[in-house]
Amino acid sequence: MGSKGKGGSKRFQPGVGGMMKQIQQLQAQMAKVQEELAEETVTASVGGGAVTVVMNGQQEVCAVTIDPEAVDPEEVEMLQDLIMAAVNEAMRKSQGLAQERMSPLTGALGIPGLL
């Protein structure tokens, strides 16, 4: 009986070592994708181009452009709504980009909705 227990643990450990190596490789790949996402951008424009937001793949706003014609002191609330809409749309696009880039890695873990 004792030899079966030892034999079983010897067979198990190489599998664990191999799994740990795969996890480390996956972590390195995920870190690389995160770095790449910081360099990729998405653009969202609303109000016929009145407000444009550029966001990177890590959901950081990189630029906000407002058409001077959209700046009307009488319509501040509308401009605020446009900015909010543009940021929200850029966020959706950025999250989609991140999910697209990460899905091959998260799928390897068997976790399709990790992000």
MORA-V759455 format. One record per pair of residues at least 12 apart in sequence whose C-alpha atoms are under 7 Angstrom apart, sorted by the first residue. I is the first residue (numbers start at 1). J is the second residue. D is the distance in Angstrom with one decimal. If there is no record, write none. Layout:
BEGIN
<<I;J;D> <I;J;D>>
END
This chain:
BEGIN
<<26;105;6.9> <30;105;7.0> <33;101;6.9> <37;56;6.6> <37;57;4.3> <37;58;6.0> <37;98;6.8> <38;56;5.6> <38;57;5.5> <38;58;5.6> <39;56;6.5> <40;56;5.5> <40;57;5.7> <41;54;6.5> <41;55;5.4> <41;56;4.1> <41;57;5.9> <42;54;5.7> <42;55;5.5> <42;56;6.2> <42;90;6.5> <42;93;6.4> <42;94;6.1> <43;55;6.5> <43;90;6.1> <44;86;5.6> <44;89;5.9> <44;90;5.0> <45;86;5.9> <46;82;6.5> <46;86;5.7> <47;82;6.6> <50;66;5.7> <50;67;4.9> <50;70;5.8> <51;65;5.7> <51;66;4.7> <51;67;6.4> <51;82;6.3> <51;83;6.1> <51;86;6.6> <52;64;5.7> <52;65;5.0> <52;66;6.6> <52;86;6.3> <53;65;6.4> <53;86;5.9> <53;87;6.1> <53;90;6.4> <54;90;6.8> <55;90;6.1> <55;94;6.7> <56;94;6.4> <57;94;4.9> <57;95;6.9> <57;97;6.3> <57;98;5.7> <59;91;6.1> <59;94;5.9> <99;115;6.3>>
END
